[in-house]
């Protein structure tokens, strides 16, 4: 590979890491769908209490189980980006529910400003999916997995739900004011945080409570990530296990750096307690 091409690829990689850590970047088009990999699933629509309609993909294992994993995306792209993770959870014995936030994929229209860190409506979206599982499928217990924006939502929403058993949060944000300050310090970027965001839904506040239904919280983080690293995770007092991915250059690459090691840790955590 020549030097110019290598430099270009490195620059692109850094840009993607920046996008992952700092901006909402929705995609309406699915680059790939589960059937390409021979995966059986159902496409269903979920209504939110404030009138949005979300598209969800529901996968069930070949062996009947009550285990359900709900995957919340990073805020970059759409749920198709997590199909491989869905396959890993299915292999581990979990049914899987994936969904798109409003403004993403096949969900309702919603204007997304790239300068906004997160929208409070996304908490409505995750709650709607969990309500749908409970009411339409009679699922009384579920586990949550999220990446970046979805990791924080999984903590904030999941820890406030009595049905939640375990939460796996890969590169979660901690609190809105803290993230706004850090974005300015580390990236020189002013981001918009929403007014009236329920503080109970911010990870650092959701974690600061004891809930007997929660059987474990796993935090996944790279020590090389500039925005969200192990020292930040000390604010999340709910963690029962922290997986530090030492070889990962950023949280955006925690899974892809060593997929087998990553999911071995995740699977072990799910099968504990």
C-alpha positions, 0 to 999 in steps of 0.5 A: 500500500502506498503512503498516500493511500495509507494516509487517506485511510487513516484520515477516514478512520479518524473521521469515522471515530469523530463522527461516532463520538460526537454527532448524530448521523442517521441513515435511511437506507439499509446497506444490508438486511438480515435475509442476506445472511439467511436470518429469519426475522419479523419486521414489525411497527411499534407506536410511541406514546407521542405519535411516532412509528418505529420499525423493529426487527424481531429475531427468535432462536431455533430453541424456544427461550424467554431470553430477550436482548434489545439492541439500541444503536449508536446514533450513527447509521441505522439498525442494520449496522448491528446485524452481526451483533444480533447474530452473536446474541442469537448464537448465545441463546437470546432472542433479539429485538432491534429498532430504529430511532425516529428519523432513522431507517424505516421509522417515522420522519424526524429532523435530526440536527448533527449539532444535537448530542441526543434527543429526549424523544429517543427515550420515548422510542426505547420505552415504546419498544420495551412496552411493545415487548411486554404487551404484544409478546408478553415478555416480562423480563429482558436484557438491554445492549447499547452502543454509544448513544444507545449505551447511555439510553440502555442505562438510563431507560433500562435501569428505570424499568422493573422488567430489566435484568441486565444492561450491557453498555458499550462506550456510554455517555454519562451526563448531558452537561458533562458531555457538552463540556467535554465536547468543547474541551476535547473537540472544540465543538459546541453541541446542543443538549436538550432542555427538560431532559429527565435527569433520571434518564441520564446514566450517572443518575440512573446508576445512582440508585439500588434496584433489586431487579437489576442482576448486573451492568456491564460497561465496555470501554477503550482506554484510548478513546478521547471522549469516553474512557475508563476514568469517566466510567467511575461516575457510573456506580451501577457497574458490576463488571467493566470490560476494558478493551485495551487493544481498541483504538476507540469505543467505535471499534471495541467490537470489531477489534477482536470480535471473539474476545469481545463476545466471549466476555459478553456471553460470560456476563450474560450467563453469570448470576 
